[in-house]
Amino acid sequence: MFFYSDDSIRAVDAKFEAQKIAFAPLTFQAVKAMLDLGILQAISDNDGLAPLELAEKTGVSPYGISVLTEMALGMGVLKTHKDNPSKLVLGKIGWFLLEDEMTRVNFNFSADICYQGAQFMRESIQENRPGGLHIFGEQWNTIYEALSSLPEKARCSWFDFDHFYSDIAFPSALPLVFAGSPKKLLDIGGNTAKWAIACCNYNKDIQVTIVDLPGQTSVAEKNASAAGFASRIDFFAGNILDSSLRLPSGYDAVWMSQFLDCFSLEQITAILTKVAAAAGENTDVFVLEPLWDMQRFEASAYSLQATSLYFTCMANGCSKMYRFQELVDAIEKAGFALKTAHHNLGSNSYSLLHFKKLGEGKGHGKNTG
């Protein structure tokens, strides 16, 4: 990608960017305080306010208003009104922090899941384990085991983050998955049953089995029942990394959505080896993932690269958001061949990779944008 080889930034601008990194923990918390205290909302609602007016509207002391808004000016979150410099108005960055759903989801995820644990990044790298996960309890090896026990706010932020991205790609993925007219689908890592429910709404004949950890399948079962699909969605509880686990067979399609990025490349190959053992010669295997080197925008790639650090210090200490080819290579090592790759699905540029067991495909297939 061009933006990773070009280094034409002026030295003075590079130094400024370095200062942004140096003060990043403070500026992040300043924005969080302005959001929590209603400062940005008050400025937006009133089409701009002077600092003392802002203090009166929000109940925040003039001192608090001054330090937060002065930093916000330095960050471009706030601007001074062009016709009345004494008034503060939202800058474009401030608007996105306040109004953009993707920014809100990312911000809350960083604040409620990642922020405290991120200080253990070095230990996580050195020890190959999620060194920051202990902030939620010492008993967990991965965050997935802890999901049902996380504090309510953290749990909501985790699921909002998880669902926001993959769910957007579902409408584009459904016609591709059902082009082969599957009757039985195995959803590995089915989480809260969002994809299974989407399948049942899309096709009246599909039967779905969700494979996930026991804590997750219990949540998924409640959601499937509430959606009216208790008779069409069933469950297989277990740890996919357990060497003794054997996946159920007899399925026309296997689906993994934003699942494999939760594992190392070696674990991905081991998981797909289990899938290969359960798959028939005509089974379609679909993998939906956001691949950072297949993004249309640099900002999207940046967000995915940052998400890799969440895996490092909070989730499991061994996985990441993958590049296209490294993920394909890990899956093909398990006895599969890539048949088709559909990129840029949904507004968040997901990739849907379609595999067949070796002998059914002939190496890499067609890439579609």
N, C-alpha and C positions, 0 to 999 in steps of 0.2 A: 504494500500500500504506500502510495506516495507520501502521505503525511507522516510516515515513520522514517522515511529516508531524508526528507527535507529538513534542514536545520538553519534556515535563513533568518530566523528571528534575530532582531537587533539585540545586542548585549544588554542594553538598558532595560529592554522589555523582558529578557530572560531573567535578569536579576529581580525584576518586579514579580515575575511568576514564582521565583524561588522564595520570595518573602511570603507569598500567599500560602505556599506549602508550609513554611516555617510557623506561621500563625494559624494554620487550618483548624486545630482543635478549638481555639478561642473564637474564631469567626463562625464556626459551625454552631457553637453554643449560643453565640449572640443572636443568630438567626432563630434558633429554637426558642430562645427567650422572647423574641419579638413576636413569634407566632403564638406561643403559649399565653402571652400577656395581652394579645389582641392589638398590638401596636400596628402591624401591617394592615390588619383588617380595618382599623379605625381610619388610617390614612386613605385607604381605598374607598371606604364608605363616604368619606367627607370630601373627596376630591382634593385632598391635600390639607395639611394642618401645620400651623406653627408649633414649635416645641412645647410652649406652655399650654397651648390648646390641646395638644396631644396628651400631656400629663393630666390635664383635667378630664379628658374623655376616658382615659384608661385607668386612672387611679395610680399610675406609676409616678414616682417622685421625679421632679425635674432633673435631678442628677442621673437617675436611671435612664431617663429619656435621652439625655445628652450623650452618655457613653455609648448607648446602643445605636442611636441614630447616626452619630458621627462615624462609627465603624461601618454602618450600613451605607453611608455616603462613599466611604473608601472602597467598599465592595461593589458599588454600582447597584445595590439593592434599592436604595433611595436616591432621588435626585432633588435638586432645588427647583421650585417652580420658575419657569423661564420669565414670567411677568412679575413674579413676587418672590424674590429669593429668600424671604423669611419663612416661606411655606415649604414643607417637605411633601413630595409626591412619590408614588411608586415608580421605580425604573422598570425597564423590561425584565430584568433579572428578578426583581421583587414581585412582579406580576406572576411569573412562572412559579416562584416559591409559594405564592398564595393561592393561585388558581389552577395550576396544571396538575392533573391527576397523576401522571407518571412521576413528576418531581415530588409530589406529596408521598406517594408510595415509597419511593427510594429514600426520601428523607426520614420518614418514620421507621423504616427498616434499619437504617444506619443508627438512628437514635436509640431505638428500643431493643435491637438485637446485637448490633456490632460495636457500638461506641466504647463501652466499658471493656469489653474483651479484646479490643484491638491493641491495647497496650501490651498484650502478650504475644504480639506478632513474631518477635525474634525467637521466643521460646517455642512457638508453634513450628517455625521453620526448622529450628535445630533438632527438635524432638519428634517431628512428623506426627504431631497430634494437635487437636484443637485446644491450644493452651488457654484460650479465653472462655471456654465453655463453663468452667467452674463457677462463673458468676451466677449461673442458674442452678448450681448444685454440683457436688463432687461425685455423684453416683453415675453420671452419664458418660458414655464413651463417644457418642455422636449426638448431634442436636435432634436427630430424628427420633431417637428414643425418648427425648425430653419434651417433644412437642405438646403432648396432651397435658403436661404438667407445668408448662411455662406460665408465668403471670399473664393475666388476661390481656393486658395492653400489648405485651411482647408477642403473645400468640396471635393476636389479631394483625399485628404489623407483619408477622412472618407469613401468614396465609394471604394477606392482601398483596404482598410482594410476589409470592409464588403464583397466585392466580392471575394477577394483572397481566403478566406477560404471556403465559401459555394460552389463557382463555381467548385472547384477542386473535390468535391464529386458528382457533377451532373451526370457525365458519369456512375458512379456506381449506383446512385439512380434511374435513368430513367428506366432501365429494371425492377426494383422491383416495381415501381409505375405503370408501364404499363402492368405488368403481369396480372392484372385484367381487361384489355382492357377497360379502362374508355373512355367515349366519351365527357364528360363534367367535367371540373376540376375547382375548386374554389381555387385560389391562394391568401391566406390571408397574407397581408404584402408583396405584390409582388414587392415593391420597384421600380427598374428601368426596370422591365419586363425581366430580364435575364432568370429566370426559365421558364416563359411563352414562351419565344422565343425558348428556348432549347426544350420544349415540342413540339412545332409546327414543329421544325426541325426533331424531333425524330419520330413523328407520324402525318401522313397527315390528319387525321380525327379529331384530338382533338380540342375542343373549350375551351378556358380558360377565366375565369373572374378574374380580379385582384381586390382585396379589399385593399385599403390603404387610407391614408390621401389625401385630394384634391391636395396638392402641389406635392405629389409623383405620383398620378395617371396621372397628366398632363405630367410629364416627361416620365412615362411609355408609355403613349399613343403615344408620338412622337417616342420613340424607337421601339415600335411595328409596327408603320407605316413604319418607315425606313427599318425595317427588312422584310417588305412585308406581314405582318400578320394582317393588320388592320381589315380584315373581320373575323378573327378567335380569336382575343383577344379583349374582351371588359372590361368595368371598372365599379366599384361600389365604389364611393368615400364616405368616412365617417370615424369617429373616433370609433374604435372598443371598446373603453371604454365608449362610450356614452350609457347610460342605455336605451335610446329610439331606438337605432340602432337594426334592425333585419336583419340578413344575408339572402341573397337570397337562395332559396332551389332548389332542382331538380338536384343536382350534384352527379356524380358517385364517385368522389374523392375530398377530401379537402387536401390542401398542405400548410404547414407552414415551411418555411426554415429560420433558424436563426432568428426567430421571437419571440418565447416565452421567450427567455432570455431577452427580452426588458421589461418584466413585472414581478411584484412580484408573489409569489405563489398564493396569493388570487386572483389577477387579472387573472392569467392563468386559474384558475378554473372558473372564471366568463366568460372569453372568450370561453372556451370549452363548457360551458353551452349554449352559443349562437350557437356554432357549432352543439351541440346535437339537438337543436331545429330545425335547418335547415337540418340536415342529415336524410337520409332515413335509413331503416333497413339494407340495403346492402352497404351503403356509406363507403368507405375506408378513414380513416383519417391518414395522414402521417405527422410526425414531424421530421425534420432534424435538429439536434443540435450537437455541440461539447460538450461532457460531460467530465468534468475534471477528474473524477475518472475512465473513460474508455479509457484513453490515453495510448499509448504504451511506451511513453518516458516521463521522469520527466520534461524535458524542455517544452514539450507541455502542461502538466498540469500547470506548472508555468506561461506560457503565458496566459492561460485561467483564472487562479486565479488573475493575474494582470488586465486582461480585466474586471473582476468584479468591480475593483476599478474605472474604467472608467464609468461604469453604476452608481456607487455611487456618484461621484463628478461632472459628466458632463451630463450624459444621462437622468436620471430620479430620482435617489436617492433611488430606491427601488428594483431594479432587480440585477441579477448576472448570471454568468455561473453556471449551476446547476450540481449536482450529479445525476446519473441515477435514483435512487429510489425516490428522492424528486420530480423530474419532473414527473415521472410516477404517483406517488401518487396524485399530484395536478390535473393531467388530469383525472385520474380515479374517482376522487371526483365529476366530472361533468357528470358521467354516462357512462363512457367508460371502456373498458377492453383492456389491451395490448395483441395483437395477436402475434406479432413478433418483435424482436429487432435485427437489423443488426448493428454490431459495426465495427469500423476500415474501414469505407468507405473513399476512397481517401487517399492521402498521409498525410492528416491532421487528420485522425482518427475521422471522423464524425460518429454519430449514427443515423440510420433511424428507428424510432419507428412507428409501424403500429397498429392503434387502430380500434376497432369496438364499436358501441354502446352496452351497456350491454344487454345480451341476445343473442348477436351474437358471443361473445368470451367467454372463460371460464377462467378468471383470467389471470395470467401472461403466456405469450407464450414462445416460444423457443428463446433463445439468440444465435445469430450466430456471429462468430468473423469476 
